[in-house]
Amino acid sequence: MASTALNGDGKLNPEPSQPEERAEHALPPKSYAEAANAVTNDQLQGTMPLDSKPKMNGDVNGSGPITNGNKSREQLDEERIIYEKHVNENGEILTSIKPSENYEDSLKHDEKTAPREKGKQRPVKRQDQTQDELASGRKAGAGWQKSAIRWAPLNVPLQRRLQTLAVLWHTTTIPLLLSFFFLLCSIPLTWPLIIPYLIYTFIISEEATDGTLRRRSPWLRKSKFWSAFASYFPARLHRTVELESTRKYIFGYHPHGIISHGAFAAFGTEALGFSDLYPGITNTLLTLDANFRVPLYRDYALALGLASVSRESIENILSKGGRNGEGMGRAVTIVIGGARESLDARPHSLRLVLKSRKGFVKLAIRTGADLVPVLAFGENELYDQVDGVEHPWIHKFQMLVKKGMGFTIPLFHARGIFNYDVGLLPYRRAVNIVVGRPIKVVQQGGKDNKVDEKYLDQVHQEYVDELVRLWDGYKDTFAKDRQGELEIVE
């Protein structure tokens, strides 16, 4: 066992390890193998505490656990949770570690970096930002939730699908039938039939104006298909008073709207039960004369009982046929506002072009037909339209087209076939068509067709008053969300 030396105070001095010093003290040479064995024996005998073992970063061969202070790698991984993983095209996984707690907060906009409203915040200057602040751009896709298109679900009931199909057919009838006609023209075998048909349509036929209504098909007008069309909105026809079947009438439909779906449902078909509400009266919906120059579509319109809105057509319908052969029990429906009024067709408002429209009143006086105002609540709600006040150059162009071609092109939109936000199909909004009281008319004109102007103005004013009465009487029932009152312009 190695010996020790005492100093003057009686304390133990470390035993010298160098050979020269050991020779001066007459000590034998030091054996390092024996010293190592002595340390091991002391640990086994309890002479050296275990916690006095020097701290190491690992075993000699590197196979032991790597520590950070008193923590192992496994403990470190448990505390620093994996945040996300990425895999590249080679299958290599890139793992990110969860950042510090204030990392997410640093990505958020604060008062200095958030988009400012006008007049509330000043622009952020570079010197206003500290080193720890992080200015971020806008979040991609943040506005999608607000502007996303609402798609129709796949489990829509069959009845609603049929309703949409009926409205789609009505709104696309002209282009579909015209396209089919051009397809027939491309087949040489059909030319022997097409050429005589075109000659008859453009030169010979007067069925749209002669007033005979011989092409009218009650079966087509009463088809269940039109019930699906009317229930799409849904549309309903309301009667205020009964009408005598021994008189003749001119129904004035307001407003025009974009396509006048309510007028077609109520007076172009029997979907809303016109003949049940007004038995003994044969009503004819009038449309532009140009529609009866469209091949195939003209035959379809004649089968529905439609006729031209020309003066000749109105006079023939109200003076021929009927119970007495002079138009008794007949009626025509005119959409008074026409193309001009369609430019003012906007939801929650009602602007009628009526002040200068006196031609239908003059025809009523000449033919002795009573005037019946009709107000369709909800017709203007079926489409959204570009505002002509905000875009005056668009309005000027539309008026120029109307002046040159007789019709105009409203810039409108509503919903689509499979979505609720984009398309040309009307919205599913209720249309309530209220038929007012008739204004009795005394026939004037005779052979010279002259009408007293004072009487003309009187009847026109009575018609306007009845129309206003309908609005005041039913606006709280059918126009609860209106943003204004009835306006009669031009």
C-alpha positions as CSV (number, residue, x, y, z in Angstrom):
1,M,0.0,0.0,0.0
2,A,1.4,3.4,-0.9
3,S,2.8,5.5,2.0
4,T,2.1,9.1,2.8
5,A,4.3,11.9,4.2
6,L,3.4,14.3,7.2
7,N,4.1,18.0,7.1
8,G,4.9,20.1,10.1
9,D,1.3,20.6,11.1
10,G,0.7,16.9,11.2
11,K,-1.4,16.9,8.0
12,L,-1.0,14.5,5.3
13,N,0.8,15.6,2.1
14,P,0.2,14.0,-1.2
15,E,2.6,11.2,-2.0
16,P,5.0,12.4,-4.7
17,S,4.6,10.7,-8.1
18,Q,7.7,11.8,-9.9
19,P,10.7,9.3,-9.7
20,E,13.2,12.1,-8.6
21,E,11.0,13.2,-5.7
22,R,10.3,9.7,-4.6
23,A,14.1,9.0,-4.5
24,E,14.7,12.0,-2.2
25,H,12.1,10.6,0.2
26,A,13.5,7.0,-0.1
27,L,10.2,5.8,-1.7
28,P,10.0,2.9,-4.1
29,P,9.1,3.6,-7.8
30,K,5.4,4.3,-8.4
31,S,3.4,1.6,-10.2
32,Y,0.4,3.1,-12.2
33,A,-1.2,-0.3,-12.6
34,E,-1.2,-0.8,-8.9
35,A,-2.7,2.7,-8.5
36,A,-5.5,1.9,-10.9
37,N,-6.3,-1.3,-9.0
38,A,-6.2,0.6,-5.8
39,V,-8.9,3.0,-7.0
40,T,-11.1,0.2,-8.1
41,N,-10.7,-1.6,-4.8
42,D,-11.5,1.5,-2.9
43,Q,-14.8,1.9,-4.8
44,L,-15.7,-1.7,-4.1
45,Q,-14.9,-1.3,-0.5
46,G,-16.9,2.0,-0.2
47,T,-13.9,4.2,0.4
48,M,-14.8,6.4,-2.6
49,P,-18.4,7.6,-3.1
50,L,-20.1,6.8,-6.4
51,D,-21.2,10.3,-7.1
52,S,-17.6,11.5,-7.1
53,K,-17.2,9.8,-10.5
54,P,-16.2,12.4,-13.1
55,K,-18.9,13.5,-15.5
56,M,-18.4,12.4,-19.0
57,N,-20.1,13.1,-22.3
58,G,-20.1,9.5,-23.4
59,D,-18.3,6.2,-23.2
60,V,-14.9,5.7,-24.6
61,N,-16.1,3.8,-27.6
62,G,-19.1,6.2,-28.2
63,S,-21.7,3.5,-27.6
64,G,-23.1,5.0,-24.4
65,P,-26.0,7.5,-24.2
66,I,-25.2,11.1,-25.1
67,T,-26.3,13.5,-22.4
68,N,-27.0,17.2,-22.2
69,G,-26.3,18.0,-18.6
70,N,-28.3,15.3,-16.8
71,K,-30.8,14.8,-19.7
72,S,-30.7,12.0,-22.3
73,R,-31.5,12.4,-26.0
74,E,-34.8,10.6,-25.5
75,Q,-35.8,13.1,-22.8
76,L,-35.0,16.0,-25.1
77,D,-37.2,14.6,-28.0
78,E,-40.1,14.2,-25.6
79,E,-39.9,17.9,-24.6
80,R,-39.3,19.3,-28.1
81,I,-42.3,17.9,-29.9
82,I,-42.1,17.2,-33.6
83,Y,-44.0,20.0,-35.4
84,E,-44.3,18.8,-39.0
85,K,-42.8,16.4,-41.5
86,H,-42.1,16.7,-45.2
87,V,-41.2,14.0,-47.6
88,N,-39.3,14.8,-50.8
89,E,-39.5,13.0,-54.1
90,N,-36.8,10.6,-53.0
91,G,-38.7,9.5,-49.9
92,E,-36.4,11.4,-47.6
93,I,-38.2,12.8,-44.5
94,L,-37.5,16.3,-43.4
95,T,-38.7,16.8,-39.9
96,S,-39.1,20.2,-38.3
97,I,-39.1,20.8,-34.6
98,K,-41.8,22.7,-32.9
99,P,-40.7,26.4,-32.7
100,S,-40.8,28.4,-29.6
101,E,-44.1,29.4,-28.0
102,N,-43.9,33.0,-29.2
103,Y,-43.2,32.0,-32.8
104,E,-46.8,31.8,-33.9
105,D,-47.5,35.2,-32.2
106,S,-44.7,36.8,-34.2
107,L,-46.4,35.7,-37.5
108,K,-49.6,37.4,-36.6
109,H,-50.4,40.9,-37.6
110,D,-50.1,43.5,-34.8
111,E,-51.4,47.1,-34.9
112,K,-48.5,48.2,-37.0
113,T,-48.5,45.4,-39.6
114,A,-52.3,44.8,-40.0
115,P,-54.0,46.3,-43.1
116,R,-55.2,49.7,-42.1
117,E,-58.5,51.3,-42.8
118,K,-58.7,54.6,-44.5
119,G,-58.1,57.5,-42.2
120,K,-57.4,55.3,-39.2
121,Q,-53.8,54.1,-39.3
122,R,-50.6,55.5,-40.9
123,P,-48.2,53.4,-43.0
124,V,-45.6,51.4,-41.2
125,K,-42.1,52.9,-41.3
126,R,-39.0,50.8,-41.2
127,Q,-37.7,52.5,-38.0
128,D,-41.0,51.7,-36.2
129,Q,-40.4,48.0,-36.3
130,T,-38.2,46.4,-33.7
131,Q,-35.8,43.7,-34.5
132,D,-38.1,41.0,-33.0
133,E,-41.2,42.0,-35.0
134,L,-42.0,40.1,-38.2
135,A,-44.2,41.7,-40.8
136,S,-46.2,39.3,-42.8
137,G,-48.1,39.6,-46.1
138,R,-51.8,38.7,-46.6
139,K,-52.8,35.1,-45.8
140,A,-53.4,33.2,-49.0
141,G,-57.0,32.0,-49.5
142,A,-58.3,34.1,-46.5
143,G,-61.2,35.5,-48.6
144,W,-62.3,32.2,-50.1
145,Q,-64.8,31.5,-47.4
146,K,-66.6,34.8,-48.2
147,S,-66.5,34.6,-52.0
148,A,-66.7,30.8,-52.6
149,I,-69.4,29.6,-54.9
150,R,-72.1,27.6,-53.1
151,W,-72.5,24.3,-55.0
152,A,-75.8,22.4,-55.0
153,P,-75.6,19.1,-53.1
154,L,-75.9,15.8,-54.9
155,N,-78.9,14.6,-52.9
156,V,-81.3,17.3,-54.2
157,P,-84.8,15.8,-54.5
158,L,-86.0,14.8,-57.9
159,Q,-88.8,17.3,-57.8
160,R,-86.4,20.2,-57.5
161,R,-84.3,18.8,-60.3
162,L,-87.4,18.8,-62.5
163,Q,-88.2,22.3,-61.5
164,T,-84.7,23.5,-62.5
165,L,-85.0,21.6,-65.8
166,A,-88.3,23.3,-66.6
167,V,-86.9,26.8,-66.0
168,L,-83.7,25.9,-67.9
169,W,-85.8,24.9,-70.9
170,H,-87.9,28.1,-70.8
171,T,-84.9,30.4,-70.6
172,T,-83.0,28.6,-73.4
173,T,-85.8,27.7,-75.7
174,I,-84.9,30.1,-78.5
175,P,-81.1,29.2,-78.8
176,L,-81.9,25.5,-78.5
177,L,-84.6,25.4,-81.2
178,L,-82.6,27.8,-83.4
179,S,-79.5,25.5,-83.1
180,F,-81.6,22.5,-83.9
181,F,-82.9,24.3,-87.0
182,F,-79.3,25.1,-88.2
183,L,-78.5,21.4,-87.6
184,L,-81.3,20.4,-89.9
185,C,-80.1,22.9,-92.5
186,S,-76.7,21.1,-92.6
187,I,-78.5,18.0,-93.8
188,P,-79.2,18.1,-97.5
189,L,-82.0,15.6,-97.2
190,T,-84.1,18.2,-95.2
191,W,-83.8,21.0,-97.7
192,P,-87.0,20.1,-99.6
193,L,-88.8,20.6,-96.4
194,I,-86.9,23.6,-95.0
195,I,-87.3,25.8,-98.1
196,P,-91.1,25.7,-98.2
197,Y,-91.2,26.1,-94.4
198,L,-89.1,29.3,-94.6
199,I,-91.3,30.7,-97.4
200,Y,-94.4,30.1,-95.4
201,T,-92.9,31.5,-92.2
202,F,-91.5,34.8,-93.6
203,I,-93.9,35.5,-96.5
204,I,-97.3,33.8,-96.1
205,S,-98.1,33.2,-92.4
206,E,-100.1,35.7,-90.4
207,E,-101.0,33.4,-87.5
208,A,-99.2,35.7,-85.0
209,T,-101.4,38.7,-85.9
210,D,-104.7,37.4,-87.4
211,G,-106.3,36.9,-84.0
212,T,-107.8,33.4,-84.8
213,L,-105.6,31.6,-82.2
214,R,-106.1,28.4,-84.2
215,R,-102.7,27.1,-83.3
216,R,-103.4,27.3,-79.6
217,S,-103.0,23.9,-77.8
218,P,-104.9,23.5,-74.5
219,W,-103.0,20.3,-73.9
220,L,-99.6,22.0,-74.0
221,R,-100.8,24.9,-71.8
222,K,-102.1,22.5,-69.2
223,S,-99.1,20.3,-69.1
224,K,-97.7,19.2,-65.7
225,F,-94.3,20.4,-67.0
226,W,-95.4,24.0,-66.4
227,S,-96.5,23.2,-62.9
228,A,-92.8,22.3,-62.2
229,F,-91.8,25.6,-63.8
230,A,-94.2,27.7,-61.6
231,S,-93.3,25.8,-58.4
232,Y,-89.6,26.6,-59.0
233,F,-89.9,30.1,-57.6
234,P,-92.8,29.5,-56.5
235,A,-95.3,31.7,-58.3
236,R,-98.9,32.3,-57.4
237,L,-101.8,34.1,-59.0
238,H,-104.1,36.1,-56.8
239,R,-107.5,37.5,-57.7
240,T,-109.0,40.5,-56.1
241,V,-112.4,40.5,-57.8
242,E,-114.2,38.3,-60.3
243,L,-114.3,39.3,-64.0
244,E,-117.4,39.1,-66.2
245,S,-117.0,36.6,-69.1
246,T,-119.3,38.8,-71.2
247,R,-116.7,41.6,-71.6
248,K,-113.2,41.8,-73.0
249,Y,-110.1,42.9,-71.2
250,I,-106.5,44.2,-71.6
251,F,-104.3,43.0,-68.7
252,G,-101.4,45.3,-68.0
253,Y,-98.5,43.4,-66.4
254,H,-96.0,45.2,-64.1
255,P,-93.1,45.2,-63.8
256,H,-91.3,43.8,-66.8
257,G,-88.4,42.4,-64.9
258,I,-85.6,40.7,-66.9
259,I,-87.5,37.9,-68.6
260,S,-91.1,38.3,-67.2
261,H,-91.2,34.8,-65.7
262,G,-94.3,35.6,-63.7
263,A,-96.3,36.7,-66.8
264,F,-95.4,33.5,-68.6
265,A,-96.4,31.3,-65.7
266,A,-99.7,33.1,-65.1
267,F,-100.9,34.0,-68.6
268,G,-98.8,31.9,-71.0
269,T,-99.7,28.6,-69.3
270,E,-102.4,27.2,-67.0
271,A,-99.9,26.4,-64.3
272,L,-101.4,28.9,-61.9
273,G,-105.0,28.2,-62.8
274,F,-106.1,31.3,-64.7
275,S,-109.1,29.5,-66.3
276,D,-110.2,28.4,-62.8
277,L,-110.0,31.9,-61.3
278,Y,-111.5,33.5,-64.4
279,P,-113.8,31.0,-66.1
280,G,-115.0,31.8,-69.6
281,I,-112.1,34.2,-70.4
282,T,-109.5,33.3,-73.0
283,N,-106.3,35.1,-72.2
284,T,-103.4,35.6,-74.7
285,L,-99.9,36.6,-73.6
286,L,-98.4,39.0,-76.2
287,T,-94.7,39.1,-77.1
288,L,-92.4,40.8,-79.6
289,D,-93.3,40.2,-83.2
290,A,-89.7,39.4,-83.9
291,N,-90.1,36.1,-81.9
292,F,-92.4,34.9,-84.6
293,R,-89.7,35.1,-87.2
294,V,-87.5,32.6,-85.4
295,P,-87.8,29.2,-87.1
296,L,-89.3,26.4,-85.0
297,Y,-89.7,28.7,-82.0
298,R,-92.6,30.5,-83.6
299,D,-94.5,27.3,-83.9
300,Y,-93.7,26.5,-80.2
301,A,-95.0,30.0,-79.2
302,L,-98.1,29.7,-81.3
303,A,-98.9,26.3,-79.6
304,L,-98.7,28.0,-76.2
305,G,-101.2,30.6,-77.4
306,L,-98.8,33.5,-77.6
307,A,-99.4,36.3,-80.1
308,S,-97.7,39.4,-81.4
309,V,-97.9,42.6,-79.4
310,S,-98.5,44.7,-82.5
311,R,-101.6,46.9,-82.8
312,E,-103.0,44.8,-85.6
313,S,-102.7,41.7,-83.4
314,I,-104.4,43.3,-80.4
315,E,-107.3,44.7,-82.4
316,N,-107.9,41.3,-84.2
317,I,-107.9,39.3,-81.0
318,L,-110.3,41.7,-79.2
319,S,-112.7,42.0,-82.2
320,K,-112.8,38.5,-83.5
321,G,-113.9,35.2,-82.0
322,G,-115.2,34.8,-78.5
323,R,-118.9,34.2,-77.6
324,N,-120.4,36.7,-80.0
325,G,-117.7,36.6,-82.7
326,E,-116.6,40.1,-81.7
327,G,-114.2,39.3,-78.9
328,M,-116.5,38.8,-76.0
329,G,-114.8,36.8,-73.3
330,R,-111.3,37.4,-74.7
331,A,-108.3,39.1,-73.1
332,V,-104.8,40.0,-73.9
333,T,-101.8,40.5,-71.5
334,I,-99.3,43.2,-72.3
335,V,-96.1,43.7,-70.3
336,I,-96.4,47.5,-70.4
337,G,-92.9,48.6,-69.4
338,G,-91.2,46.8,-72.2
339,A,-87.4,46.6,-72.7
340,R,-86.9,50.1,-71.2
341,E,-88.3,49.0,-67.9
342,S,-86.1,45.9,-67.8
343,L,-83.1,48.2,-67.2
344,D,-84.6,49.3,-63.9
345,A,-85.3,45.7,-62.7
346,R,-83.4,45.5,-59.4
347,P,-84.2,43.6,-56.2
348,H,-86.0,45.4,-53.4
349,S,-87.2,48.2,-55.7
350,L,-90.0,48.9,-58.1
351,R,-89.7,51.6,-60.9
352,L,-92.4,51.5,-63.6
353,V,-92.2,53.1,-67.0
354,L,-95.8,54.2,-67.3
355,K,-96.3,58.0,-67.5
356,S,-95.7,58.2,-71.2
357,R,-97.2,54.7,-72.0
358,K,-100.7,55.4,-73.2
359,G,-100.9,53.3,-76.3
360,F,-102.5,50.4,-74.6
361,V,-105.1,52.7,-73.1
362,K,-105.9,54.0,-76.5
363,L,-106.3,50.5,-77.8
364,A,-108.6,49.7,-74.9
365,I,-110.8,52.6,-75.8
366,R,-110.9,51.8,-79.5
367,T,-111.8,48.1,-78.8
368,G,-114.0,48.7,-75.8
369,A,-111.9,46.5,-73.6
370,D,-111.7,47.1,-69.8
371,L,-108.2,47.7,-68.4
372,V,-107.0,45.4,-65.6
373,P,-103.8,46.3,-63.8
374,V,-101.6,43.4,-62.7
375,L,-98.8,43.8,-60.2
376,A,-96.2,41.0,-59.7
377,F,-94.5,41.2,-56.4
378,G,-91.1,39.6,-56.6
379,E,-90.5,39.8,-60.4
380,N,-87.6,42.2,-59.9
381,E,-86.1,39.9,-57.2
382,L,-85.3,37.1,-59.7
383,Y,-82.0,38.6,-61.0
384,D,-79.2,40.9,-60.1
385,Q,-78.2,43.6,-62.6
386,V,-75.4,46.0,-63.2
387,D,-76.4,49.4,-61.9
388,G,-76.7,51.9,-64.8
389,V,-76.2,54.8,-62.4
390,E,-72.8,53.6,-61.3
391,H,-71.9,52.7,-64.9
392,P,-73.5,55.4,-67.1
393,W,-71.6,54.4,-70.3
394,I,-73.2,50.9,-70.1
395,H,-76.6,52.5,-69.7
396,K,-76.0,54.7,-72.8
397,F,-74.9,51.7,-74.8
398,Q,-78.1,49.8,-73.8
399,M,-80.3,52.7,-74.8
400,L,-78.5,52.9,-78.1
401,V,-79.2,49.2,-78.8
402,K,-82.8,49.6,-77.8
403,K,-83.3,52.6,-80.2
404,G,-81.7,50.8,-83.1
405,M,-83.0,47.3,-82.6
406,G,-86.2,47.6,-80.5
407,F,-84.9,45.6,-77.6
408,T,-82.1,46.0,-75.0
409,I,-79.5,43.8,-73.3
410,P,-79.6,44.0,-69.5
411,L,-76.4,42.9,-67.9
412,F,-77.8,40.5,-65.3
413,H,-76.9,37.3,-63.4
414,A,-78.4,35.0,-60.8
415,R,-77.7,31.3,-60.2
416,G,-76.6,28.3,-62.2
417,I,-77.7,24.8,-62.7
418,F,-75.4,23.3,-60.1
419,N,-74.6,26.3,-58.0
420,Y,-76.4,29.1,-56.2
421,D,-74.3,32.1,-57.1
422,V,-73.2,32.3,-60.8
423,G,-75.4,31.7,-63.9
424,L,-78.4,32.9,-65.9
425,L,-81.1,31.0,-64.2
426,P,-83.4,33.0,-61.9
427,Y,-83.2,32.8,-58.1
428,R,-85.7,30.7,-56.3
429,R,-87.7,33.6,-54.9
430,A,-91.4,33.9,-54.6
431,V,-93.4,35.7,-57.2
432,N,-97.0,36.8,-56.2
433,I,-99.1,38.1,-59.1
434,V,-102.0,40.2,-57.9
435,V,-104.8,41.0,-60.4
436,G,-106.6,44.3,-59.6
437,R,-110.0,45.6,-60.3
438,P,-111.0,46.4,-63.9
439,I,-111.4,50.0,-65.1
440,K,-114.5,50.2,-67.2
441,V,-113.9,51.7,-70.6
442,V,-116.4,53.4,-73.0
443,Q,-115.6,52.5,-76.6
444,Q,-114.6,55.4,-78.8
445,G,-113.0,55.9,-82.2
446,G,-115.3,54.4,-84.8
447,K,-114.2,54.5,-88.4
448,D,-111.9,57.5,-87.9
449,N,-110.1,55.9,-84.8
450,K,-110.0,59.2,-83.0
451,V,-110.0,59.1,-79.2
452,D,-110.7,62.1,-77.0
453,E,-107.4,63.1,-75.3
454,K,-109.1,64.2,-72.1
455,Y,-110.8,60.8,-71.8
456,L,-107.6,59.1,-72.6
457,D,-105.8,60.9,-69.8
458,Q,-108.7,60.2,-67.4
459,V,-108.6,56.4,-68.0
460,H,-104.8,56.4,-67.8
461,Q,-104.9,58.1,-64.4
462,E,-107.6,55.7,-63.2
463,Y,-105.3,52.8,-64.2
464,V,-102.3,54.3,-62.4
465,D,-104.4,54.9,-59.3
466,E,-105.6,51.3,-59.2
467,L,-102.0,50.1,-59.6
468,V,-100.9,52.3,-56.7
469,R,-103.8,50.9,-54.7
470,L,-102.5,47.4,-55.3
471,W,-99.1,48.3,-54.1
472,D,-100.2,50.1,-51.0
473,G,-102.6,47.2,-50.2
474,Y,-100.2,44.3,-50.5
475,K,-96.7,45.7,-50.1
476,D,-96.6,44.7,-46.5
477,T,-97.6,41.2,-47.4
478,F,-95.5,40.4,-50.4
479,A,-92.7,43.1,-50.3
480,K,-91.6,43.1,-46.7
481,D,-87.9,43.5,-47.6
482,R,-88.5,46.5,-49.9
483,Q,-86.0,49.3,-49.8
484,G,-88.3,52.0,-51.3
485,E,-91.7,52.7,-52.5
486,L,-93.4,52.4,-55.9
487,E,-92.0,54.9,-58.4
488,I,-93.7,55.7,-61.7
489,V,-91.3,57.3,-64.2
490,E,-91.3,58.4,-67.8
